[in-house]
């Protein structure tokens, strides 16, 4: 069973280029499934639809959240499709397996004014004299997150040579896929201030990392999340690691950007993932219309 699982994970790595975090989730989900099959004295090559349904029911009864249950069933479904594809078995016991229906969760974006409050809470404008160097760094990080829509992990992994002289940035996304995104003038000014006034005093060795901690090492994604959270607390806003990414996408679409352009900038594999931001915008338009039009409601 372990050989089958390892083969499937190699397939996901090579054929689909999934990230380490996604592969870890698949390994965890399928490990539980294989342990269940072993307890039923069977294996993936002989599992039936009843085994799949029973395992799913067991997860549900254990109080597994719907999102985790849906991911687990998707993992098992993908595993069995792989076994059929590799001629390990002729039928797919998950053909009729269905995960729980998940409620549509719309990403929460801040208004433009709230974004400015968050940026100011992180640190001063790059032109400020006598500013705390660490807060200048923090301001540059948040400016870059909002300007590019990059994930926190992507900003943490940035190296100096991934910034270009013509205002572009090379981002390594999920599954090591690369994309090029523009850096806005405000973010560029904040970056320049950090690179000239802060980074030279932090660097302890010849580290390639763009953003450094106070010991001269690469700033971790956990540390960047703490910076975002601290800025949110400083201005009374509820934020998450993806807050500025959601703001980036929502504000672009509100400004008239094509959804496929936003898809490319965000690094989404499917446009369907990006289209959720059009739903957010439509809801915003509806709220404004109902509040402003004299005959929108009784």
Backbone as JSON, one array per atom type, in Angstrom:
{
  "sequence": "XXXXXXXXXXXXXXXXXXXXXXXXXXXXXXXXXXXXXXXXXXXXXXXXXXXXXXXXXXXXXXXXXXXXXXXXXXXXXXXXXXXXXXXXXXXXXXXXXXXXXXXXXXXXXXXXXXXXXXXXXXXXXXXXXXXXXXXXXXXXXXXXXXXXXXXXXXXXXXXXXXXXXXXXXXXXXXXXXXXXXXXXXXXXXXXXXXXXXXXXXXXXXXXXXXXXXXXXXXXXXXXXXXXXXXXXXXXXXXXXXXXXXXXXXXXXXXXXXXXXXXXXXXXXXXXXXXXXXXXXXXXXXXXXXXXXXXXXXX",
  "N": [[0.84, -1.21, 0.0], [1.97, 1.2, 0.74], [3.81, 1.59, -1.29], [2.12, 2.04, -3.46], [0.94, 4.43, -2.67], [3.21, 6.12, -2.54], [3.93, 6.08, -5.23], [1.73, 7.4, -6.35], [1.97, 9.95, -5.19], [4.4, 10.75, -6.29], [3.57, 10.91, -8.92], [1.79, 13.09, -8.72], [3.58, 15.08, -8.07], [5.33, 15.21, -10.31], [3.66, 15.26, -12.63], [1.65, 17.11, -12.08], [2.76, 19.11, -10.58], [2.33, 19.9, -7.87], [2.28, 21.81, -4.8], [4.45, 21.58, -1.87], [2.99, 21.75, 0.51], [0.4, 21.03, -0.33], [0.86, 18.42, -1.2], [1.58, 17.28, 1.23], [-0.86, 17.41, 2.57], [-2.38, 15.65, 0.99], [-0.93, 13.28, 1.44], [-1.4, 12.91, 4.17], [-4.24, 12.65, 4.28], [-4.64, 10.36, 2.64], [-3.11, 8.54, 4.0], [-4.62, 8.05, 6.3], [-6.83, 6.89, 5.08], [-5.73, 4.53, 3.96], [-4.95, 3.26, 6.29], [-7.43, 2.75, 7.36], [-8.46, 0.95, 5.42], [-6.7, -1.15, 5.83], [-7.47, -1.91, 8.36], [-9.8, -3.08, 7.7], [-9.04, -5.35, 6.52], [-8.31, -5.21, 3.79], [-7.2, -3.67, 0.68], [-6.13, -0.87, -1.45], [-6.39, -1.86, -4.04], [-8.43, -3.62, -3.97], [-10.51, -2.42, -2.73], [-13.92, -1.42, -2.21], [-16.89, 0.42, -3.29], [-18.42, 0.51, -1.05], [-16.57, 0.45, 1.01], [-15.36, 2.95, 0.66], [-17.56, 4.64, 1.13], [-18.12, 3.95, 3.78], [-15.78, 4.74, 5.1], [-15.88, 7.5, 4.64], [-18.22, 8.09, 6.06], [-17.35, 7.49, 8.6], [-15.44, 9.5, 9.04], [-17.15, 11.7, 9.02], [-18.78, 11.19, 11.27], [-16.89, 11.45, 13.21], [-16.71, 14.12, 13.49], [-15.38, 15.62, 11.58], [-14.59, 18.57, 9.82], [-16.54, 20.02, 7.17], [-15.07, 21.08, 5.0], [-12.59, 19.81, 5.27], [-13.43, 17.17, 5.05], [-14.4, 17.14, 2.43], [-12.02, 17.61, 1.05], [-10.6, 15.31, 1.73], [-12.12, 13.27, 0.51], [-11.82, 14.04, -2.14], [-9.08, 13.58, -2.4], [-8.98, 10.79, -2.15], [-10.53, 10.04, -4.31], [-8.95, 10.98, -6.45], [-6.71, 9.35, -6.09], [-7.7, 6.75, -6.63], [-8.46, 7.07, -9.29], [-5.98, 7.38, -10.41], [-4.94, 4.79, -9.97], [-6.53, 3.32, -11.72], [-5.78, 4.51, -14.11], [-3.14, 3.67, -14.25], [-3.47, 1.03, -14.73], [-3.72, -0.61, -12.53], [-6.01, -1.42, -11.38], [-9.31, -2.21, -12.65], [-11.7, -0.9, -12.24], [-13.37, 1.95, -10.72], [-13.88, 2.64, -7.48], [-14.76, 5.0, -6.41], [-16.45, 6.28, -8.08], [-19.1, 7.07, -7.67], [-18.93, 8.47, -5.4], [-19.54, 11.22, -3.31], [-18.7, 14.39, -2.07], [-19.35, 16.58, 0.78], [-21.58, 19.37, 0.33], [-20.22, 22.52, -0.03], [-20.51, 25.68, 1.44], [-20.51, 28.74, -0.39], [-17.75, 30.62, 0.06], [-17.05, 33.84, 0.27], [-14.24, 35.84, -0.39], [-12.97, 38.2, 1.95], [-12.55, 41.54, 1.47], [-10.78, 44.55, 2.16], [-11.78, 48.02, 2.17], [-10.52, 50.65, 0.0], [-9.7, 52.82, 1.54], [-9.4, 51.58, 4.01], [-7.26, 49.9, 3.47], [-5.22, 51.78, 3.23], [-5.1, 52.66, 5.87], [-4.17, 50.31, 7.07], [-1.64, 50.02, 5.86], [-0.38, 52.33, 6.82], [-0.38, 51.72, 9.51], [1.43, 49.68, 9.57], [3.9, 50.82, 9.01], [5.9, 53.86, 8.5], [5.64, 56.32, 5.8], [7.87, 55.94, 3.0], [9.43, 58.19, 2.68], [9.78, 59.3, 5.12], [11.72, 60.81, 7.66], [14.18, 59.67, 9.95], [12.85, 57.36, 10.67], [11.9, 54.25, 12.24], [13.91, 51.58, 11.32], [13.01, 48.88, 11.09], [10.27, 49.16, 10.93], [10.07, 50.51, 8.53], [10.86, 48.46, 6.83], [8.69, 46.7, 7.29], [6.58, 48.2, 6.27], [7.31, 48.21, 3.58], [6.97, 45.51, 2.96], [4.15, 45.12, 3.24], [3.23, 46.98, 1.37], [4.21, 45.78, -0.95], [2.85, 43.34, -0.96], [0.21, 44.22, -1.37], [0.49, 45.56, -3.78], [1.2, 43.6, -5.64], [-0.33, 41.31, -5.23], [0.73, 38.99, -4.31], [1.25, 35.89, -2.54], [1.8, 35.39, 1.0], [3.81, 33.48, 1.51], [5.14, 33.55, -0.9], [6.27, 36.09, -0.93], [7.98, 35.84, 1.23], [9.77, 34.0, 0.16], [11.07, 35.43, -1.79], [13.93, 36.46, -3.64], [16.7, 38.75, -3.96], [17.53, 38.97, -6.67], [15.23, 38.57, -8.03], [13.84, 40.81, -8.44], [13.4, 43.23, -10.91], [14.99, 45.79, -12.95], [13.15, 47.24, -14.32], [10.73, 47.58, -12.99], [9.4, 45.14, -12.5], [8.57, 41.9, -11.1], [9.67, 38.66, -10.36], [7.87, 35.88, -9.49], [7.77, 32.96, -7.56], [5.43, 30.6, -7.47], [2.85, 28.32, -6.29], [3.75, 24.9, -6.54], [6.17, 25.53, -7.66], [5.77, 27.12, -9.88], [6.39, 29.81, -12.05], [5.73, 33.33, -12.33], [5.38, 36.58, -13.79], [5.03, 39.73, -12.37], [3.89, 43.12, -12.23], [5.33, 45.85, -10.32], [3.95, 48.36, -8.43], [4.26, 52.0, -8.28], [4.19, 53.09, -5.66], [4.8, 50.89, -4.04], [7.3, 50.35, -5.09], [8.75, 52.6, -4.3], [8.71, 52.24, -1.53], [10.12, 49.85, -1.37], [12.62, 50.67, -2.39], [13.42, 52.41, -0.36], [13.69, 50.61, 1.75], [15.72, 48.92, 0.72], [17.89, 50.65, 0.47], [18.16, 51.97, 2.95], [17.73, 50.19, 5.04], [18.11, 47.33, 4.66], [20.97, 46.96, 4.25], [21.96, 47.25, 6.85], [20.97, 45.06, 8.12], [21.8, 42.73, 6.89], [23.78, 39.92, 7.43], [25.31, 37.95, 6.34], [26.1, 36.85, 2.99], [23.34, 36.74, 2.08], [20.77, 35.75, -0.18], [18.17, 36.5, 0.14], [15.39, 38.7, -0.12], [13.83, 40.03, 1.91], [14.82, 40.47, 5.21], [15.33, 39.22, 8.57], [15.97, 40.44, 11.92], [18.27, 39.16, 12.6], [19.6, 38.8, 10.32], [18.84, 36.73, 8.71], [16.61, 35.0, 6.37], [13.36, 36.33, 6.28], [10.66, 34.71, 7.72], [7.55, 33.16, 6.6], [5.76, 32.99, 8.68], [6.59, 35.06, 10.32], [6.05, 37.25, 8.67], [3.29, 37.07, 8.54], [2.73, 37.68, 11.21], [3.51, 40.34, 11.21], [1.57, 41.48, 9.53], [-0.72, 40.9, 11.03], [-0.19, 42.36, 13.36], [-0.22, 44.96, 12.33], [-2.89, 45.1, 11.6], [-4.14, 44.93, 14.1], [-3.2, 47.31, 15.1], [-4.68, 49.24, 13.79], [-7.26, 48.55, 14.18], [-8.45, 46.63, 12.49], [-9.73, 43.57, 11.17], [-7.75, 41.06, 9.96], [-6.25, 38.69, 7.64], [-3.76, 36.27, 6.51], [-4.16, 36.36, 3.75], [-5.42, 38.74, 3.23], [-4.51, 41.16, 1.91], [-4.01, 40.16, -0.61], [-6.58, 39.43, -1.42], [-7.67, 42.01, -1.47], [-6.15, 43.2, -3.5], [-7.01, 41.72, -5.81], [-9.82, 42.19, -5.79], [-10.0, 45.03, -5.92], [-8.74, 45.52, -8.35], [-10.55, 44.32, -10.18], [-12.84, 45.78, -9.62], [-11.93, 48.16, -10.65], [-12.06, 47.69, -13.32], [-10.44, 45.76, -14.51], [-9.7, 42.93, -16.59], [-10.87, 39.65, -15.93], [-9.26, 37.5, -16.64], [-6.75, 38.6, -16.82], [-6.33, 39.25, -14.17], [-6.35, 36.66, -13.15], [-3.93, 35.69, -14.23], [-2.11, 37.38, -12.93], [-2.49, 36.65, -10.27], [-1.72, 34.04, -10.34], [-3.42, 31.87, -10.56], [-4.43, 28.59, -11.43], [-6.8, 28.0, -12.71], [-9.39, 29.89, -14.25], [-11.79, 29.86, -13.02], [-11.32, 29.91, -10.3], [-10.54, 32.52, -9.93], [-12.81, 33.91, -10.6], [-14.45, 34.19, -8.43], [-13.99, 36.65, -7.35], [-15.32, 38.36, -9.02], [-17.88, 37.9, -8.23], [-17.83, 38.99, -5.66], [-17.56, 41.7, -6.36], [-19.94, 42.15, -7.78], [-21.8, 41.82, -5.73], [-21.09, 44.01, -4.17], [-21.75, 46.11, -5.92], [-24.51, 45.73, -5.99], [-25.25, 46.29, -3.33], [-24.54, 49.01, -3.17], [-26.25, 50.06, -5.12], [-28.79, 49.44, -4.03], [-28.71, 50.98, -1.75], [-28.47, 53.55, -2.73], [-30.27, 54.12, -4.89], [-33.43, 55.66, -5.42], [-35.72, 54.11, -5.85], [-35.08, 51.51, -5.4], [-35.83, 49.76, -3.4], [-38.63, 49.08, -1.23]],
  "CA": [[0.0, 0.0, 0.0], [2.84, 2.36, 0.81], [4.39, 1.77, -2.62], [1.07, 2.64, -4.29], [0.81, 5.82, -2.24], [4.41, 6.84, -2.97], [3.83, 6.24, -6.69], [0.74, 8.44, -6.64], [2.52, 11.25, -4.8], [5.38, 11.1, -7.33], [2.77, 11.32, -10.08], [1.28, 14.44, -8.46], [4.73, 16.0, -8.09], [5.88, 15.35, -11.65], [2.65, 15.58, -13.65], [0.79, 18.25, -11.74], [3.57, 20.14, -9.96], [1.68, 20.41, -6.66], [3.18, 22.35, -3.78], [4.78, 20.68, -0.76], [1.88, 21.77, 1.47], [-0.71, 20.24, -0.89], [1.28, 17.01, -1.17], [1.52, 16.86, 2.62], [-2.28, 17.19, 2.89], [-2.76, 14.41, 0.3], [-0.31, 12.16, 2.14], [-2.1, 12.75, 5.45], [-5.59, 12.13, 4.01], [-4.57, 9.01, 2.11], [-2.57, 7.69, 5.06], [-5.78, 7.64, 7.12], [-7.67, 5.99, 4.27], [-5.04, 3.25, 3.86], [-5.02, 2.63, 7.62], [-8.81, 2.22, 7.48], [-8.57, -0.25, 4.58], [-5.95, -2.22, 6.49], [-8.3, -2.4, 9.47], [-10.88, -3.87, 7.09], [-8.32, -6.45, 5.86], [-8.3, -5.07, 2.33], [-6.22, -2.7, 0.2], [-6.72, -0.02, -2.49], [-6.65, -2.6, -5.28], [-9.65, -4.42, -3.79], [-11.52, -1.62, -2.01], [-15.2, -1.26, -2.9], [-17.58, 1.68, -3.03], [-18.91, 0.44, 0.33], [-15.44, 0.84, 1.85], [-15.2, 4.4, 0.53], [-18.7, 5.27, 1.82], [-17.98, 3.71, 5.22], [-14.69, 5.61, 5.59], [-16.42, 8.86, 4.63], [-19.17, 8.18, 7.17], [-16.55, 7.47, 9.83], [-14.89, 10.84, 9.18], [-18.26, 12.6, 9.36], [-19.2, 10.92, 12.65], [-15.81, 11.92, 14.09], [-16.79, 15.57, 13.56], [-14.49, 16.26, 10.61], [-15.21, 19.72, 9.17], [-16.95, 19.75, 5.8], [-13.99, 21.39, 4.06], [-11.59, 18.73, 5.39], [-14.06, 15.96, 4.52], [-14.43, 17.28, 0.97], [-10.64, 17.45, 0.57], [-10.23, 13.91, 1.9], [-12.79, 12.49, -0.54], [-11.16, 14.4, -3.4], [-7.79, 12.89, -2.4], [-9.23, 9.36, -2.39], [-11.01, 9.93, -5.7], [-7.78, 11.14, -7.32], [-5.86, 8.17, -5.9], [-8.27, 5.61, -7.35], [-8.38, 7.35, -10.73], [-4.59, 7.09, -10.76], [-4.78, 3.33, -10.02], [-7.16, 2.88, -12.97], [-4.93, 5.02, -15.19], [-1.92, 2.85, -14.26], [-3.9, -0.37, -14.94], [-3.6, -1.37, -11.28], [-7.34, -2.01, -11.24], [-10.12, -1.88, -13.83], [-12.87, -0.09, -11.89], [-13.13, 3.05, -9.77], [-14.9, 2.56, -6.42], [-15.18, 6.34, -5.98], [-17.19, 6.89, -9.19], [-20.34, 7.67, -7.18], [-18.67, 9.13, -4.11], [-19.78, 12.67, -3.32], [-18.33, 15.11, -0.87], [-20.39, 17.5, 1.27], [-21.69, 20.65, -0.36], [-19.59, 23.58, 0.74], [-21.07, 27.02, 1.22], [-19.62, 29.64, -1.11], [-17.1, 31.56, 0.98], [-16.51, 34.97, -0.48], [-13.1, 36.46, 0.28], [-13.27, 39.52, 2.52], [-11.58, 42.56, 1.07], [-10.9, 45.85, 2.79], [-11.95, 49.15, 1.25], [-9.24, 51.3, -0.3], [-9.31, 53.63, 2.7], [-8.93, 50.67, 5.06], [-5.92, 49.44, 3.08], [-4.29, 52.85, 3.59], [-4.95, 52.6, 7.32], [-3.34, 49.14, 7.38], [-0.28, 50.33, 5.44], [0.17, 53.32, 7.76], [-0.17, 51.06, 10.81], [2.62, 48.82, 9.46], [5.13, 51.63, 9.07], [5.77, 55.2, 7.93], [5.93, 56.52, 4.38], [9.31, 55.77, 2.76], [10.14, 59.48, 2.72], [9.87, 59.77, 6.51], [13.07, 60.9, 8.22], [14.36, 59.15, 11.31], [11.89, 56.28, 10.94], [12.42, 52.97, 12.72], [14.23, 50.77, 10.14], [12.18, 47.67, 11.0], [8.92, 49.55, 10.47], [10.21, 50.78, 7.09], [10.82, 47.13, 6.19], [7.34, 46.17, 7.37], [5.77, 48.96, 5.32], [7.66, 47.74, 2.24], [6.36, 44.19, 2.78], [2.71, 45.27, 3.01], [3.06, 47.66, 0.08], [4.48, 44.81, -2.01], [1.73, 42.39, -0.95], [-0.97, 44.86, -1.97], [0.81, 45.97, -5.15], [1.4, 42.46, -6.53], [-1.26, 40.21, -4.98], [1.5, 37.78, -4.0], [0.99, 35.2, -1.29], [2.8, 35.65, 2.04], [4.93, 32.56, 1.31], [5.87, 34.0, -2.09], [7.07, 37.25, -0.52], [9.05, 35.31, 2.08], [10.75, 33.28, -0.67], [11.69, 36.31, -2.79], [15.35, 36.8, -3.59], [17.03, 40.06, -4.54], [17.64, 38.95, -8.13], [13.91, 38.39, -8.65], [13.35, 42.15, -8.74], [14.06, 43.73, -12.11], [15.19, 47.24, -12.99], [12.03, 47.9, -15.02], [9.5, 47.55, -12.21], [8.74, 43.84, -12.53], [9.01, 40.97, -10.06], [9.45, 37.25, -10.71], [7.32, 35.22, -8.32], [7.68, 31.5, -7.62], [4.18, 30.27, -6.8], [2.6, 26.93, -5.92], [4.32, 23.95, -7.47], [7.35, 26.17, -8.26], [5.43, 27.8, -11.13], [6.82, 31.21, -12.03], [4.95, 34.33, -13.06], [5.94, 37.93, -13.73], [4.02, 40.7, -11.97], [4.42, 44.49, -12.1], [5.38, 46.46, -8.99], [3.47, 49.74, -8.52], [5.22, 53.04, -7.9], [4.24, 53.24, -4.2], [5.54, 49.74, -3.52], [8.69, 50.49, -5.52], [9.37, 53.61, -3.43], [8.91, 51.62, -0.22], [11.21, 48.89, -1.55], [13.88, 51.41, -2.53], [13.79, 52.91, 0.98], [14.15, 49.45, 2.52], [16.98, 48.42, 0.18], [18.98, 51.62, 0.68], [18.3, 52.46, 4.32], [17.47, 49.19, 6.07], [18.69, 46.0, 4.42], [22.43, 46.89, 4.49], [22.27, 47.13, 8.28], [20.46, 43.78, 8.6], [22.45, 41.58, 6.26], [24.93, 39.43, 8.19], [26.09, 37.17, 5.37], [25.68, 37.15, 1.61], [22.04, 36.1, 1.9], [20.08, 36.22, -1.38], [16.8, 36.84, 0.47], [15.02, 40.12, -0.2], [13.44, 40.53, 3.23], [15.63, 39.86, 6.26], [14.97, 39.47, 9.96], [16.98, 41.23, 12.64], [19.51, 38.38, 12.71], [20.2, 38.73, 9.0], [18.33, 35.59, 7.95], [15.38, 35.21, 5.6], [12.15, 36.53, 7.08], [9.76, 33.58, 7.47], [6.16, 33.53, 6.31], [5.09, 33.19, 9.97], [6.94, 36.41, 10.78], [5.32, 38.22, 7.83], [1.9, 37.03, 9.0], [2.68, 38.43, 12.46], [3.59, 41.77, 10.85], [0.24, 41.85, 9.01], [-1.65, 40.84, 12.16], [0.13, 43.48, 14.25], [-0.71, 46.17, 11.67], [-4.35, 45.07, 11.71], [-4.49, 45.29, 15.48], [-2.85, 48.71, 15.31], [-5.68, 50.16, 13.23], [-8.59, 48.03, 14.49], [-9.01, 45.87, 11.36], [-9.56, 42.11, 11.19], [-7.01, 40.7, 8.75], [-5.74, 37.33, 7.52], [-2.58, 36.29, 5.63], [-4.56, 36.61, 2.37], [-6.23, 39.96, 3.15], [-4.05, 42.09, 0.87], [-4.19, 39.46, -1.89], [-8.0, 39.62, -1.77], [-7.85, 43.42, -1.81], [-5.51, 43.37, -4.81], [-7.88, 41.18, -6.86], [-11.11, 42.86, -5.77], [-9.85, 46.42, -6.36], [-8.45, 45.48, -9.79], [-11.78, 44.02, -10.92], [-13.69, 46.97, -9.46], [-11.38, 49.2, -11.51], [-12.29, 47.35, -14.72], [-9.47, 44.79, -15.04], [-10.25, 41.68, -17.11], [-10.68, 38.58, -14.96], [-8.15, 36.63, -17.05], [-5.52, 39.29, -16.45], [-6.2, 39.06, -12.72], [-5.97, 35.26, -13.0], [-2.5, 35.59, -14.52], [-1.36, 38.08, -11.88], [-2.6, 35.89, -9.02], [-1.13, 32.72, -10.51], [-4.43, 30.82, -10.45], [-4.39, 27.63, -12.54], [-8.09, 28.04, -13.39], [-10.08, 31.18, -14.17], [-12.93, 29.67, -12.11], [-10.88, 30.33, -8.97], [-10.48, 33.99, -9.92], [-14.14, 34.48, -10.83], [-15.11, 34.49, -7.17], [-13.84, 38.08, -7.1], [-16.38, 39.06, -9.76], [-19.05, 37.77, -7.37], [-17.67, 40.01, -4.62], [-17.81, 43.0, -6.95], [-21.37, 42.25, -8.08], [-22.48, 42.05, -4.45], [-20.81, 45.4, -3.79], [-22.57, 46.96, -6.79], [-25.91, 45.59, -5.57], [-25.42, 47.03, -2.08], [-24.5, 50.45, -3.47], [-27.47, 50.37, -5.85], [-29.95, 49.41, -3.13], [-28.6, 52.09, -0.8], [-28.48, 54.86, -3.39], [-31.35, 54.39, -5.84], [-34.65, 55.97, -4.67], [-36.77, 53.12, -6.03], [-34.45, 50.18, -5.38], [-36.56, 48.92, -2.48], [-39.73, 49.77, -0.58]],
  "C": [[0.86, 1.25, 0.0], [3.48, 2.65, -0.55], [3.39, 2.43, -3.57], [0.93, 4.12, -3.96], [2.0, 6.65, -2.72], [4.39, 7.09, -4.48], [2.86, 7.34, -7.07], [1.28, 9.82, -6.31], [3.61, 11.7, -5.78], [4.68, 11.58, -8.6], [2.27, 12.76, -9.91], [2.41, 15.47, -8.55], [5.19, 16.28, -9.51], [4.85, 15.86, -12.65], [1.87, 16.85, -13.35], [1.54, 19.37, -11.01], [2.96, 20.74, -8.71], [2.71, 20.87, -5.64], [3.42, 21.34, -2.67], [3.63, 20.62, 0.24], [0.71, 20.93, 0.98], [-0.37, 18.76, -0.85], [1.22, 16.46, 0.25], [0.08, 16.57, 3.04], [-2.78, 15.89, 2.25], [-2.2, 13.19, 1.05], [-1.03, 11.87, 3.46], [-3.48, 12.13, 5.25], [-5.54, 10.66, 3.58], [-3.97, 8.03, 3.12], [-3.69, 7.17, 5.96], [-6.66, 6.64, 6.38], [-7.03, 4.6, 4.18], [-5.07, 2.51, 5.2], [-6.42, 2.03, 7.83], [-8.95, 0.94, 6.66], [-7.85, -1.43, 5.22], [-6.76, -2.8, 7.64], [-9.47, -3.25, 8.98], [-10.33, -5.07, 6.31], [-8.46, -6.4, 4.34], [-7.26, -4.02, 1.95], [-6.83, -1.91, -0.93], [-7.06, -0.75, -3.78], [-7.94, -3.42, -5.19], [-10.74, -3.67, -3.03], [-12.78, -1.47, -2.87], [-15.81, 0.1, -2.6], [-18.12, 1.71, -1.6], [-17.79, 0.84, 1.31], [-15.27, 2.37, 1.84], [-16.31, 5.12, 1.3], [-18.57, 5.12, 3.34], [-16.9, 4.59, 5.82], [-15.16, 7.06, 5.66], [-17.37, 9.08, 5.8], [-18.43, 8.24, 8.5], [-15.94, 8.86, 10.1], [-15.98, 11.82, 9.63], [-18.66, 12.44, 10.82], [-18.14, 11.39, 13.65], [-15.78, 13.45, 14.2], [-15.85, 16.3, 12.63], [-15.22, 17.41, 9.91], [-15.49, 19.4, 7.71], [-15.83, 20.0, 4.79], [-12.93, 20.3, 4.08], [-12.13, 17.43, 4.82], [-14.07, 15.99, 2.99], [-13.04, 17.07, 0.39], [-10.21, 15.99, 0.64], [-10.84, 13.04, 0.81], [-12.17, 12.78, -1.91], [-9.81, 13.69, -3.52], [-7.97, 11.41, -2.76], [-9.68, 9.14, -3.83], [-9.84, 10.03, -6.68], [-6.87, 9.92, -7.27], [-6.39, 6.99, -6.71], [-8.29, 5.84, -8.86], [-6.97, 7.07, -11.24], [-4.38, 5.58, -10.9], [-5.4, 2.75, -11.29], [-6.29, 3.28, -14.16], [-3.67, 4.16, -15.35], [-2.21, 1.37, -14.45], [-3.66, -1.23, -13.71], [-4.92, -2.05, -10.95], [-8.22, -1.5, -12.37], [-11.3, -0.98, -13.52], [-12.5, 0.95, -10.85], [-14.21, 3.03, -8.7], [-15.39, 3.93, -5.94], [-16.06, 7.03, -7.03], [-18.45, 7.61, -8.71], [-20.15, 8.39, -5.84], [-18.84, 10.63, -4.24], [-19.37, 13.27, -1.99], [-19.47, 16.02, -0.41], [-20.41, 18.78, 0.45], [-21.12, 21.75, 0.53], [-20.24, 24.91, 0.41], [-20.04, 27.89, 0.52], [-19.06, 30.67, -0.13], [-16.45, 32.67, 0.18], [-15.33, 35.57, 0.29], [-13.46, 37.85, 0.77], [-12.16, 40.49, 2.16], [-11.84, 43.84, 1.84], [-11.23, 46.9, 1.73], [-10.59, 49.77, 0.98], [-8.76, 52.14, 0.87], [-8.78, 52.75, 3.84], [-7.54, 50.13, 4.75], [-4.89, 50.5, 3.46], [-4.05, 52.88, 5.1], [-4.01, 51.46, 7.72], [-1.88, 49.4, 7.02], [0.39, 51.31, 6.41], [0.45, 52.7, 9.12], [1.08, 50.18, 10.78], [3.9, 49.62, 9.6], [4.93, 52.96, 8.38], [5.99, 55.21, 6.42], [7.44, 56.42, 4.17], [10.11, 57.06, 2.8], [10.36, 60.0, 4.13], [11.31, 59.75, 7.0], [13.1, 60.33, 9.63], [13.42, 58.03, 11.67], [12.61, 55.03, 11.43], [12.67, 52.07, 11.5], [13.33, 49.54, 9.98], [10.78, 48.01, 10.51], [8.95, 49.98, 9.0], [10.18, 49.48, 6.3], [9.39, 46.58, 6.17], [6.4, 46.9, 6.4], [6.03, 48.47, 3.89], [7.02, 46.38, 1.95], [4.87, 44.32, 2.46], [2.42, 45.98, 1.7], [3.22, 46.66, -1.06], [3.36, 43.77, -2.1], [0.52, 42.97, -1.67], [-0.73, 45.19, -3.44], [0.83, 44.8, -6.12], [0.38, 41.33, -6.35], [-0.55, 38.91, -4.63], [1.05, 37.18, -2.67], [2.1, 35.53, -0.29], [4.02, 34.76, 1.83], [5.78, 32.99, 0.12], [6.76, 35.2, -1.77], [8.24, 36.8, 0.34], [10.15, 34.67, 1.25], [11.45, 34.16, -1.69], [13.17, 36.5, -2.54], [15.58, 38.14, -4.27], [17.01, 40.04, -6.06], [16.31, 38.69, -8.83], [13.18, 39.73, -8.82], [14.11, 42.66, -9.96], [14.17, 45.25, -12.05], [14.01, 47.98, -13.63], [10.69, 47.7, -14.32], [8.71, 46.25, -12.29], [9.33, 42.93, -11.46], [8.7, 39.56, -10.52], [9.05, 36.5, -9.45], [7.29, 33.71, -8.55], [6.48, 31.08, -6.79], [4.09, 28.8, -6.44], [3.16, 26.0, -6.98], [5.51, 24.5, -8.22], [7.05, 26.81, -9.62], [5.78, 29.28, -11.01], [5.86, 32.1, -12.8], [5.63, 35.68, -12.88], [4.82, 38.89, -13.38], [4.65, 42.09, -11.88], [4.39, 44.96, -10.65], [4.99, 47.92, -9.14], [4.47, 50.74, -7.95], [5.32, 53.22, -6.38], [5.04, 52.1, -3.56], [7.02, 49.86, -3.89], [9.44, 51.51, -4.64], [9.65, 53.03, -2.05], [10.04, 50.6, -0.27], [12.56, 49.58, -1.62], [14.36, 51.91, -1.17], [14.33, 51.77, 1.83], [15.54, 49.0, 2.05], [18.15, 49.35, 0.47], [19.23, 51.93, 2.15], [18.21, 51.38, 5.39], [18.25, 47.89, 5.83], [20.2, 45.95, 4.66], [22.8, 46.72, 5.95], [21.81, 45.79, 8.86], [21.28, 42.6, 8.1], [23.73, 41.2, 7.02], [25.86, 38.63, 7.3], [25.6, 37.54, 3.98], [24.36, 36.44, 1.3], [21.36, 36.64, 0.64], [18.67, 36.73, -1.09], [16.55, 38.34, 0.38], [14.73, 40.68, 1.18], [14.14, 39.73, 4.33], [15.05, 40.15, 7.64], [16.13, 40.19, 10.66], [18.28, 40.48, 12.87], [20.19, 38.22, 11.35], [19.75, 37.56, 8.15], [17.07, 35.93, 7.19], [14.19, 35.35, 6.54], [11.15, 35.43, 6.73], [8.35, 34.05, 7.18], [5.38, 33.73, 7.62], [5.36, 34.59, 10.5], [6.19, 37.47, 9.97], [3.86, 38.24, 8.24], [1.75, 37.79, 10.31], [2.74, 39.94, 12.21], [2.23, 42.27, 10.37], [-0.75, 41.93, 10.17], [-1.44, 42.02, 13.1], [-0.38, 44.79, 13.65], [-2.23, 46.25, 11.76], [-4.82, 45.46, 13.09], [-4.23, 46.77, 15.74], [-3.87, 49.69, 14.76], [-7.1, 49.61, 13.38], [-9.25, 47.26, 13.35], [-8.74, 44.38, 11.54], [-8.92, 41.68, 9.88], [-6.58, 39.23, 8.8], [-4.51, 37.38, 6.63], [-2.91, 36.64, 4.18], [-5.29, 37.94, 2.18], [-5.79, 40.86, 2.0], [-4.11, 41.46, -0.52], [-5.64, 39.6, -2.36], [-8.27, 41.06, -2.19], [-7.31, 43.72, -3.2], [-6.47, 42.94, -5.92], [-9.2, 41.94, -6.94], [-11.01, 44.28, -6.32], [-9.5, 46.5, -7.85], [-9.73, 45.28, -10.6], [-12.76, 45.17, -10.8], [-13.22, 48.1, -10.38], [-11.49, 48.87, -13.0], [-11.31, 46.36, -15.31], [-10.19, 43.52, -15.51], [-9.91, 40.54, -16.15], [-9.52, 37.66, -15.35], [-6.79, 37.28, -16.77], [-5.27, 39.11, -14.95], [-5.8, 37.62, -12.41], [-4.47, 35.08, -13.19], [-1.67, 36.22, -13.41], [-1.37, 37.31, -10.56], [-1.93, 34.53, -9.12], [-2.12, 31.6, -10.31], [-4.35, 29.9, -11.67], [-5.67, 27.7, -13.36], [-8.74, 29.4, -13.19], [-11.26, 31.08, -13.21], [-12.57, 30.11, -10.69], [-10.9, 31.85, -8.84], [-11.87, 34.61, -9.99], [-14.91, 34.76, -9.56], [-15.03, 35.98, -6.85], [-14.85, 38.9, -7.89], [-17.67, 39.0, -8.95], [-19.01, 38.81, -6.25], [-18.03, 41.38, -5.15], [-19.29, 43.2, -7.26], [-22.17, 42.5, -6.81], [-22.28, 43.48, -3.98], [-21.67, 46.36, -4.62], [-24.04, 46.91, -6.36], [-26.17, 46.38, -4.29], [-25.46, 48.54, -2.32], [-25.79, 50.87, -4.16], [-28.68, 50.45, -4.9], [-29.92, 50.56, -2.13], [-28.82, 53.44, -1.46], [-29.69, 55.15, -4.27], [-32.68, 54.59, -5.08], [-35.75, 54.91, -4.79], [-36.2, 51.71, -6.09], [-35.2, 49.22, -4.46], [-37.67, 49.74, -1.85], [-39.23, 50.45, 0.69]]
}
